[in-house]
Amino acid sequence: MLLQVEDLNVVLGGLQILQGVSFCVNEGELVVVVGSNGAGKSTTLRSICGMNPIVSGSVIFEGKDITGHSSSECAGMGLCMVPEGRQLFPEISVRENLLMGAWHYRKNKARVMENLEKCYDMFPVLKKYENRIASTFSGGEQQMISIARGLMSEPKIMMIDEMSLGLAPLIIEQLFRTIKDLNKSGMSILLIEQNARQALAIADRAYVMENGTVTMEGTGQELLNNEQVKTAYLGF
């Protein structure tokens, strides 16, 4: 098992946001967590990555307890978070944004350039306009930059928060294809999404979160066919 979250409890601002959250991601899996806005999905990712204090519970990565480790320590171990809203460095170029992802091995120039070219192969538009300022790109292109920056860190698992938020349908389809292709290449992925239909369609396994707790789990197809999920999240 690559990542295991056990009985996670998180309190922020005096309010308990996560209540006994447990789930796992196996090596090479694409796991999706769906739920409405405010269900605790983003808080879960931030807590795994050391951005939120954990009251109780544990985060196990590659068999090691990393509960309470700093975000920089987690990144160095191979946990990559692609944050909601992209969170780019807006006033520097695409190339400079991507190079920030390679910070921990920045002195190995050949390794940096090899990974940079891989990202450019995946997103040709970023190569074409690599010297443009990041803030001048569309929302979909900025999401490509954010994903590519994450890949530059050579992650063992990519945790992607609300990838499709605010994007046009055609761009969303393209990004979901990219995520599926990454997973087929062997990348372990934990995808947090409000776009339940498309997320569940590509998931190996999936979880539903409501009010800070996991209420349902199964394969992506099982949850797509679940009547409760259809009613609550798929508009049926």
C-alpha positions in Angstrom: 0.0 0.0 0.0 1.4 3.4 -1.0 -0.7 5.8 1.1 -2.9 5.0 4.0 -4.9 7.5 6.0 -6.3 6.1 9.3 -9.0 7.7 11.5 -7.9 11.3 10.7 -9.3 14.0 12.9 -8.6 17.7 12.1 -9.9 20.8 14.0 -9.5 24.2 12.4 -10.7 27.5 14.0 -12.4 25.5 16.8 -14.5 23.5 14.4 -13.9 19.8 13.7 -13.5 19.6 9.9 -12.5 15.9 9.6 -14.0 13.1 11.7 -12.3 9.7 11.5 -11.4 9.9 7.8 -9.8 6.6 6.5 -8.9 5.6 3.0 -5.9 4.2 1.0 -4.2 4.4 -2.4 -2.3 1.4 -3.7 0.7 1.6 -5.9 -0.4 2.5 -9.5 -4.0 3.2 -8.6 -6.2 6.1 -9.6 -8.3 6.9 -6.6 -11.0 9.5 -6.6 -12.7 11.3 -3.6 -15.9 13.1 -4.5 -18.2 15.2 -2.4 -20.0 18.5 -2.3 -18.3 21.8 -1.6 -17.3 21.9 2.1 -17.3 18.2 2.6 -13.7 18.3 3.8 -11.9 17.0 0.6 -9.3 19.8 0.4 -8.7 19.8 4.1 -7.9 16.1 3.8 -5.2 16.7 1.2 -3.7 19.6 3.1 -3.6 17.5 6.2 -1.8 14.6 4.4 0.8 17.1 3.1 1.5 18.7 6.5 -0.3 21.9 5.9 -2.9 21.4 8.6 -2.4 20.2 12.2 -3.7 16.7 12.9 -5.5 16.2 16.2 -5.4 12.4 15.9 -5.1 9.6 13.4 -2.2 8.7 11.1 -0.8 9.2 7.6 1.3 6.3 6.4 3.4 6.7 3.2 5.4 3.7 1.9 5.1 2.1 5.2 6.4 5.1 7.2 4.3 7.2 9.6 4.6 10.7 8.3 1.9 12.2 10.5 2.8 15.8 11.4 5.7 16.0 9.0 6.1 19.5 7.3 4.9 20.1 3.8 8.5 20.4 2.5 9.4 17.0 4.1 6.4 15.4 2.5 7.3 16.9 -0.9 10.8 15.5 -0.5 9.4 12.0 0.1 7.5 12.1 -3.2 4.1 13.4 -2.2 3.0 16.1 -4.7 -0.1 18.3 -4.3 -1.5 20.1 -7.2 -3.6 22.7 -5.3 -7.1 24.0 -5.9 -6.9 27.2 -7.9 -3.6 26.4 -9.5 -1.6 28.6 -7.1 1.1 29.5 -9.7 3.8 32.2 -9.4 1.8 34.6 -11.6 4.4 37.1 -12.6 7.1 34.7 -13.8 7.3 32.6 -16.9 5.9 29.1 -17.6 9.5 27.8 -17.7 10.4 29.4 -14.4 7.2 28.0 -12.8 8.1 24.5 -13.9 11.7 24.8 -12.7 10.4 25.6 -9.2 8.9 22.1 -9.2 12.5 20.7 -9.6 13.9 22.6 -6.6 15.1 19.7 -4.6 17.3 18.4 -7.4 17.9 21.7 -9.1 21.7 21.3 -9.2 21.4 18.2 -11.5 20.9 20.2 -14.8 20.6 17.1 -17.0 17.8 15.6 -14.8 16.0 19.0 -14.7 16.1 19.3 -18.5 15.0 15.8 -19.1 11.9 16.2 -16.9 11.2 19.6 -18.5 11.1 18.1 -21.9 8.7 15.4 -20.7 6.4 18.1 -19.5 6.6 19.9 -22.7 5.8 16.7 -24.7 2.7 16.3 -22.5 1.6 19.9 -22.9 3.0 21.3 -26.2 1.4 24.7 -25.6 3.7 25.2 -22.6 6.8 24.6 -24.8 5.5 27.0 -27.5 5.0 29.8 -25.0 7.5 28.9 -22.3 8.7 32.5 -21.8 5.2 34.0 -21.4 4.1 35.2 -18.0 1.9 32.6 -16.2 -0.9 35.0 -15.4 -1.5 35.7 -19.1 -2.7 32.1 -19.8 -6.3 30.9 -19.7 -7.5 28.9 -16.7 -7.1 25.6 -18.5 -3.6 26.4 -19.6 -2.7 27.5 -16.0 -4.0 24.1 -14.8 -1.6 22.5 -17.3 1.2 24.5 -15.8 0.2 23.5 -12.3 0.1 19.8 -13.2 3.4 20.0 -15.1 5.1 21.8 -12.1 4.0 18.9 -10.0 5.4 16.4 -12.4 8.7 18.2 -12.3 9.1 17.2 -8.6 9.2 13.5 -9.7 6.3 12.5 -7.4 5.5 9.0 -6.3 1.9 10.1 -5.9 0.1 13.1 -7.4 -2.7 14.5 -5.3 -4.8 16.8 -7.4 -7.4 19.1 -5.8 -10.4 20.2 -7.9 -8.7 20.0 -11.2 -11.8 20.9 -13.3 -13.0 23.8 -11.2 -14.1 26.7 -13.3 -12.9 25.3 -16.6 -14.6 24.9 -20.0 -15.9 21.4 -20.8 -13.4 20.7 -23.7 -10.5 21.6 -21.4 -11.9 19.4 -18.7 -12.1 16.4 -21.1 -8.5 17.0 -22.1 -7.2 17.2 -18.6 -9.1 14.0 -17.6 -7.5 12.2 -20.5 -4.1 13.5 -19.4 -4.7 12.2 -15.8 -5.8 8.8 -17.2 -2.7 8.6 -19.4 -0.4 9.5 -16.5 -2.0 6.7 -14.4 -1.6 4.2 -17.3 2.1 5.1 -17.3 2.3 4.0 -13.7 1.7 7.2 -11.8 -0.3 6.8 -8.6 -3.0 9.5 -8.4 -5.4 10.7 -5.7 -7.9 13.0 -7.4 -10.3 15.2 -5.4 -13.2 16.3 -7.5 -16.7 17.9 -7.5 -17.1 16.7 -11.1 -18.2 13.3 -9.9 -19.4 11.9 -13.2 -16.1 12.3 -15.1 -13.9 11.5 -12.1 -15.7 8.3 -11.2 -15.6 7.2 -14.9 -11.8 7.0 -14.8 -11.3 5.8 -11.2 -10.0 2.4 -10.1 -11.6 3.0 -6.7 -13.5 5.9 -5.2 -14.7 7.4 -1.9 -17.6 9.7 -1.1 -17.1 12.4 1.6 -19.9 14.2 3.4 -19.5 16.5 6.4 -15.9 15.6 7.1 -16.3 11.9 7.0 -16.1 9.1 4.4 -19.6 7.7 3.9 -19.2 5.4 0.9 -16.5 3.5 -1.0 -16.2 1.2 -4.0 -14.9 0.9 -7.5 -15.5 3.9 -9.7 -18.1 2.0 -11.7 -19.9 0.8 -8.6 -20.3 4.4 -7.3 -21.4 5.6 -10.8 -24.2 3.1 -10.7 -25.1 3.7 -7.0 -28.6 5.3 -6.8 -27.7 7.5 -3.8 -24.6 8.8 -5.7 -26.7 9.4 -8.8 -29.2 11.5 -6.9 -26.7 13.5 -4.8 -23.9 14.1 -7.3 -24.8 13.1 -10.8 -28.0 15.0 -11.2 -30.3 12.0 -11.7 
